[in-house]
Amino acid sequence: MTPDKKNTAKKIAGGLAAAALTFYIGAAQAADFNLRAVANSNENDEDYDGLVVFKDFVEAHSNGKIGVDIYMGTQLCANGTECLQALEDGSVDIYISTSGGTANMFPYVQVLDLPYLLRDDRIAEAVLSGDFVREMRNDILDDTNDSIRLMTIGNTGGWRNFANTKRTVTSPEDIEGLKIRTVVADLPQELVKALGASPTPIPWPELFTSFQTGVVEGSKNGITDIMGMKFTDAGLKYVTLDGHAYMAALWFMNNEVFTDMPEDLRRVVVDGFSALQQATFASPKRKSIQAYQDFAKAGGELYVPTPKEKEVFRNASAPVYTWFTENVKSGQKYYDLLVAEAAKAEKAVDAIYAKDLK
């Protein structure tokens, strides 16, 4: 290629790049709705995976009419109470929280932490894609004078399992006497007490040292959290995959922002949250593969309870269900609803097994 042709090609390429940049800047400026989405976590978390999928989906399918800005960490708000307030007053448009982070405002969301009610991923994903979420959405709207809207419930970290520094746990008797770390919340503490162990609230950043020093001897965590924090280096060696609680993530949106959108854009947002939900369902499954491998390499021991053994754990947890239904606002309603929706999902999945296993 001659120098003149090279210069011409460079000018054309430069012009195309400038035109593309101008297009994207113009598209961003042309957005009719700019959504500020907050997750108090980091870019290694399933929350971030979900937000990236949501942002890409709604920006593309709205033809740039909706823009999404992602704020990871505590830039705009620091915790569940603060972020929900920001959501109500409109300084944040989208927020994700665990049930523990929102239980002070909506106590009934703790139903998601009740142990052994959701059999496995298929059941949990079916329940959280149906009318259970719509009923909770209606109650949250009522409790916030139509200011906060529950959009969907995904996953953040897989399943909670019992892990400890002392021994293999195959039954509730094996947990008796252990000092188990919990968050500062009634329900997880009631579960630990029901199983005969001692609930010990410890801040997350202090947990590694607490394992080392014996302040606590166990915890209730997902495998990705265990390996992400390198708890095996602090002596955590035994994990029982009892899957007692699905680590649900509640995704909220400012309802006024949502309802101010025309119907076609509301449809895009709803579809975007559906795509986000699917991404958060899948992300822990992928990430846990390496985590389990790393746990084994670190000398960790995994135990998978049989269905009969899990039933023993569930029966031992009965006092937690009683506590929830008697002490939590709408507790009986949501316990009954979750049990009914889980049974419906199990029936549907079992019908599929009957066809697919032949």
C-alpha positions as CSV (number, residue, x, y, z in Angstrom):
1,M,0.0,0.0,0.0
2,T,1.4,3.4,-0.9
3,P,1.8,6.1,1.7
4,D,-1.1,8.1,0.3
5,K,-3.4,5.1,0.5
6,K,-2.2,4.4,4.0
7,N,-3.0,7.9,5.1
8,T,-6.4,7.7,3.5
9,A,-7.1,4.4,5.3
10,K,-6.0,5.9,8.6
11,K,-8.3,8.9,8.1
12,I,-11.2,6.6,7.2
13,A,-10.6,4.4,10.2
14,G,-10.2,7.4,12.5
15,G,-13.4,8.9,11.1
16,L,-15.3,5.7,11.7
17,A,-14.1,5.4,15.2
18,A,-15.0,9.0,15.9
19,A,-18.5,8.4,14.4
20,A,-18.9,5.3,16.5
21,L,-17.9,7.2,19.6
22,T,-20.3,10.0,18.8
23,F,-23.1,7.5,18.3
24,Y,-22.5,5.9,21.6
25,I,-22.2,9.2,23.4
26,G,-25.3,10.4,21.7
27,A,-27.2,7.2,22.6
28,A,-26.2,7.6,26.3
29,Q,-27.3,11.2,26.3
30,A,-30.5,10.3,24.5
31,A,-31.7,7.8,27.2
32,D,-35.1,8.8,28.5
33,F,-34.6,6.9,31.8
34,N,-31.2,6.6,33.5
35,L,-31.3,3.9,36.3
36,R,-28.8,3.9,39.2
37,A,-28.4,0.3,40.3
38,V,-26.7,-0.5,43.6
39,A,-25.2,-3.7,45.0
40,N,-23.2,-3.6,48.3
41,S,-20.8,-6.2,47.1
42,N,-18.0,-6.4,44.5
43,E,-17.4,-7.4,40.9
44,N,-16.7,-11.1,41.9
45,D,-20.2,-11.5,43.2
46,E,-23.3,-13.0,41.5
47,D,-25.0,-9.6,42.0
48,Y,-22.5,-8.0,39.6
49,D,-23.0,-10.8,37.1
50,G,-26.8,-10.2,37.2
51,L,-26.4,-6.4,36.9
52,V,-24.2,-6.7,33.8
53,V,-26.7,-8.9,32.1
54,F,-29.6,-6.6,33.1
55,K,-27.7,-3.5,31.9
56,D,-26.8,-5.1,28.5
57,F,-30.4,-6.4,28.0
58,V,-32.4,-3.3,28.8
59,E,-30.0,-0.8,27.0
60,A,-30.1,-2.9,23.9
61,H,-33.8,-3.9,23.9
62,S,-34.9,-0.3,24.6
63,N,-32.7,1.0,21.8
64,G,-30.9,3.3,24.2
65,K,-34.0,4.7,25.8
66,I,-33.0,3.2,29.1
67,G,-29.5,3.6,30.5
68,V,-28.2,1.7,33.5
69,D,-25.3,2.9,35.7
70,I,-23.9,0.2,38.1
71,Y,-22.6,1.2,41.5
72,M,-20.9,-1.7,43.3
73,G,-20.0,-1.2,47.0
74,T,-21.1,1.6,49.2
75,Q,-20.8,4.7,46.9
76,L,-24.4,5.7,47.1
77,C,-25.6,3.8,50.3
78,A,-23.9,1.5,52.8
79,N,-26.4,-1.1,54.0
80,G,-30.0,-2.4,53.6
81,T,-31.7,0.2,55.7
82,E,-29.9,3.1,54.2
83,C,-30.2,1.8,50.6
84,L,-34.0,1.0,50.9
85,Q,-34.4,4.6,52.2
86,A,-32.5,5.8,49.2
87,L,-34.7,3.7,47.0
88,E,-37.8,5.2,48.6
89,D,-36.7,8.8,48.2
90,G,-35.5,8.3,44.6
91,S,-31.7,8.7,45.0
92,V,-31.3,5.1,44.0
93,D,-33.4,3.3,41.4
94,I,-32.5,-0.4,41.8
95,Y,-31.1,-2.2,44.9
96,I,-30.4,-5.8,45.7
97,S,-30.4,-7.3,49.2
98,T,-30.4,-10.5,51.1
99,S,-33.4,-11.2,53.3
100,G,-31.3,-10.3,56.3
101,G,-30.6,-6.9,55.0
102,T,-34.3,-6.0,54.6
103,A,-36.0,-8.0,57.4
104,N,-36.2,-4.9,59.7
105,M,-38.5,-3.3,57.1
106,F,-40.2,-6.4,55.8
107,P,-39.9,-9.1,58.5
108,Y,-41.8,-11.7,56.4
109,V,-39.0,-11.9,53.8
110,Q,-37.2,-14.1,56.4
111,V,-39.4,-16.9,55.1
112,L,-36.7,-17.3,52.5
113,D,-34.3,-18.3,55.3
114,L,-36.5,-21.1,56.7
115,P,-34.5,-24.3,56.6
116,Y,-35.1,-27.4,54.4
117,L,-38.3,-26.1,52.7
118,L,-36.9,-25.9,49.2
119,R,-35.6,-29.3,48.0
120,D,-33.1,-28.3,45.4
121,D,-32.3,-25.7,42.7
122,R,-35.1,-26.8,40.4
123,I,-37.7,-26.4,43.1
124,A,-36.2,-23.1,44.4
125,E,-36.0,-21.6,40.9
126,A,-39.6,-22.7,40.1
127,V,-41.0,-21.2,43.3
128,L,-39.1,-17.9,42.8
129,S,-40.3,-17.5,39.3
130,G,-44.0,-17.7,40.2
131,D,-46.9,-16.3,42.2
132,F,-44.9,-16.4,45.5
133,V,-42.9,-13.4,44.4
134,R,-45.9,-11.6,43.1
135,E,-47.6,-11.9,46.5
136,M,-44.6,-10.6,48.3
137,R,-44.4,-7.8,45.8
138,N,-47.9,-6.7,46.6
139,D,-47.2,-6.7,50.3
140,I,-44.0,-4.7,50.0
141,L,-45.9,-2.2,47.8
142,D,-48.6,-1.9,50.5
143,D,-46.0,-1.6,53.3
144,T,-44.2,1.3,51.5
145,N,-47.2,3.2,50.1
146,D,-46.4,2.0,46.6
147,S,-42.8,3.3,46.7
148,I,-40.7,0.1,46.6
149,R,-41.4,-2.7,44.1
150,L,-39.9,-6.2,44.3
151,M,-38.9,-7.0,40.8
152,T,-37.5,-10.5,41.1
153,I,-35.7,-12.9,43.5
154,G,-32.5,-14.5,42.3
155,N,-29.6,-16.1,44.1
156,T,-26.4,-14.9,45.7
157,G,-23.9,-17.6,46.6
158,G,-25.8,-20.9,46.1
159,W,-27.0,-22.7,49.3
160,R,-26.1,-22.3,53.0
161,N,-24.5,-25.4,54.4
162,F,-23.1,-26.2,57.8
163,A,-19.3,-26.0,58.0
164,N,-17.1,-26.5,61.0
165,T,-13.5,-27.0,62.3
166,K,-14.2,-30.1,64.5
167,R,-15.9,-33.1,62.8
168,T,-18.0,-34.5,60.0
169,V,-21.7,-33.7,60.5
170,T,-24.1,-36.3,59.4
171,S,-27.0,-35.7,61.9
172,P,-28.2,-32.9,64.2
173,E,-26.5,-34.8,67.1
174,D,-23.1,-34.0,65.4
175,I,-23.9,-30.2,65.6
176,E,-24.8,-30.3,69.3
177,G,-22.4,-28.2,71.4
178,L,-20.7,-26.5,68.6
179,K,-20.3,-22.7,68.6
180,I,-21.9,-21.7,65.3
181,R,-21.4,-18.2,63.8
182,T,-24.6,-16.5,62.8
183,V,-25.6,-13.0,61.8
184,V,-27.3,-10.7,64.3
185,A,-30.8,-11.9,63.4
186,D,-33.4,-14.0,65.3
187,L,-34.2,-16.7,62.7
188,P,-30.7,-18.1,62.1
189,Q,-30.0,-18.1,65.8
190,E,-33.3,-20.0,66.4
191,L,-32.1,-22.6,63.9
192,V,-28.8,-23.1,65.5
193,K,-30.4,-23.4,69.0
194,A,-33.0,-25.9,67.6
195,L,-30.1,-28.2,66.5
196,G,-28.5,-28.0,69.9
197,A,-25.6,-25.7,69.1
198,S,-24.7,-22.3,70.4
199,P,-25.4,-19.3,68.1
200,T,-22.5,-16.8,68.2
201,P,-23.0,-13.5,66.3
202,I,-19.7,-12.5,64.7
203,P,-19.1,-9.7,62.2
204,W,-18.1,-11.2,58.8
205,P,-14.6,-9.5,58.7
206,E,-13.8,-11.1,62.1
207,L,-14.8,-14.6,61.2
208,F,-11.4,-15.8,59.9
209,T,-9.7,-14.9,63.2
210,S,-12.6,-16.3,65.1
211,F,-12.1,-19.7,63.5
212,Q,-8.4,-19.6,64.3
213,T,-8.9,-18.7,67.9
214,G,-11.8,-21.0,68.6
215,V,-14.3,-18.2,69.3
216,V,-16.5,-20.1,66.9
217,E,-16.2,-23.6,65.5
218,G,-18.7,-23.5,62.7
219,S,-20.8,-21.4,60.3
220,K,-23.6,-21.4,57.8
221,N,-22.1,-20.5,54.4
222,G,-22.0,-21.3,50.8
223,I,-18.8,-22.9,49.4
224,T,-17.9,-19.9,47.3
225,D,-17.9,-17.7,50.5
226,I,-15.8,-20.3,52.4
227,M,-13.1,-20.4,49.7
228,G,-13.3,-16.7,48.8
229,M,-12.4,-15.9,52.4
230,K,-9.9,-18.8,52.6
231,F,-11.5,-20.2,55.8
232,T,-9.7,-23.5,55.2
233,D,-6.5,-21.7,56.2
234,A,-8.2,-20.9,59.5
235,G,-9.1,-24.5,60.2
236,L,-12.5,-24.9,58.6
237,K,-12.2,-28.5,57.2
238,Y,-15.7,-30.1,57.3
239,V,-18.6,-29.1,55.1
240,T,-22.0,-30.9,55.1
241,L,-23.9,-30.1,52.0
242,D,-27.3,-30.1,53.7
243,G,-28.5,-27.1,51.7
244,H,-30.6,-25.8,54.5
245,A,-31.3,-22.4,53.0
246,Y,-31.3,-21.1,49.5
247,M,-29.3,-17.8,49.4
248,A,-32.0,-15.7,47.9
249,A,-31.4,-12.2,46.6
250,L,-34.2,-9.7,46.5
251,W,-34.1,-7.2,43.7
252,F,-36.0,-3.9,44.3
253,M,-36.9,-0.9,42.1
254,N,-38.3,2.5,42.8
255,N,-41.9,1.9,41.9
256,E,-42.6,5.5,40.6
257,V,-39.7,5.2,38.2
258,F,-41.0,1.9,36.9
259,T,-44.6,3.0,36.6
260,D,-43.6,6.3,34.9
261,M,-42.2,4.3,32.0
262,P,-44.5,3.6,29.0
263,E,-45.7,0.0,28.8
264,D,-43.2,-1.1,26.1
265,L,-40.3,0.0,28.3
266,R,-41.8,-1.6,31.4
267,R,-41.9,-4.8,29.5
268,V,-38.2,-4.4,28.6
269,V,-37.4,-3.9,32.3
270,V,-39.4,-6.9,33.4
271,D,-37.7,-9.0,30.8
272,G,-34.3,-7.6,31.9
273,F,-34.9,-8.7,35.4
274,S,-35.9,-12.1,34.1
275,A,-32.6,-12.3,32.3
276,L,-30.8,-11.1,35.5
277,Q,-32.6,-13.8,37.6
278,Q,-31.4,-16.5,35.2
279,A,-27.9,-15.2,35.3
280,T,-27.8,-15.3,39.1
281,F,-29.3,-18.8,39.2
282,A,-26.5,-20.0,36.9
283,S,-23.5,-18.0,38.3
284,P,-23.2,-19.9,41.7
285,K,-23.3,-23.3,40.0
286,R,-20.4,-22.3,37.8
287,K,-18.3,-20.7,40.5
288,S,-18.9,-23.5,43.0
289,I,-17.1,-26.0,40.7
290,Q,-13.7,-24.4,41.3
291,A,-14.5,-23.7,44.9
292,Y,-15.2,-27.4,45.7
293,Q,-12.0,-28.4,43.9
294,D,-10.0,-25.8,45.9
295,F,-11.7,-27.0,49.1
296,A,-10.6,-30.6,48.5
297,K,-7.0,-29.5,47.6
298,A,-6.9,-27.6,50.9
299,G,-7.7,-30.9,52.8
300,G,-11.4,-30.2,53.2
301,E,-13.9,-33.0,53.6
302,L,-17.4,-32.9,52.0
303,Y,-20.4,-34.9,53.2
304,V,-23.6,-35.1,51.2
305,P,-26.6,-36.2,53.4
306,T,-29.0,-38.7,52.0
307,P,-32.7,-37.7,51.6
308,K,-33.5,-39.6,54.8
309,E,-30.8,-37.8,56.7
310,K,-32.0,-34.4,55.4
311,E,-35.5,-35.3,56.7
312,V,-34.0,-35.8,60.2
313,F,-32.5,-32.3,60.0
314,R,-35.8,-30.9,58.8
315,N,-37.7,-32.5,61.7
316,A,-35.2,-31.2,64.2
317,S,-35.7,-27.7,62.8
318,A,-39.5,-27.7,63.5
319,P,-39.1,-25.2,66.4
320,V,-37.9,-22.6,63.8
321,Y,-41.1,-22.9,61.8
322,T,-43.1,-22.4,65.0
323,W,-41.1,-19.3,66.0
324,F,-41.5,-17.8,62.6
325,T,-45.3,-18.3,62.3
326,E,-45.8,-17.0,65.9
327,N,-43.4,-14.1,66.0
328,V,-43.1,-12.6,62.5
329,K,-45.7,-10.3,60.8
330,S,-47.5,-12.4,58.2
331,G,-45.3,-15.3,59.2
332,Q,-48.1,-17.9,59.0
333,K,-49.2,-16.6,55.6
334,Y,-45.8,-16.8,54.1
335,Y,-44.8,-20.2,55.7
336,D,-48.0,-21.7,54.3
337,L,-47.5,-20.1,50.9
338,L,-43.9,-21.2,50.6
339,V,-44.8,-24.8,51.6
340,A,-47.7,-24.9,49.1
341,E,-45.6,-23.4,46.2
342,A,-42.8,-25.8,47.0
343,A,-45.2,-28.8,47.0
344,K,-46.6,-27.6,43.7
345,A,-43.1,-27.4,42.2
346,E,-42.1,-30.8,43.5
347,K,-45.2,-32.3,42.0
348,A,-44.4,-30.8,38.6
349,V,-40.8,-31.8,38.7
350,D,-41.7,-35.4,39.8
351,A,-44.0,-35.6,36.9
352,I,-41.1,-34.7,34.6
353,Y,-39.0,-37.4,36.3
354,A,-41.7,-39.9,35.6
355,K,-41.4,-39.2,31.9
356,D,-37.6,-38.6,31.6
357,L,-36.4,-41.5,33.7
358,K,-38.1,-44.2,31.6
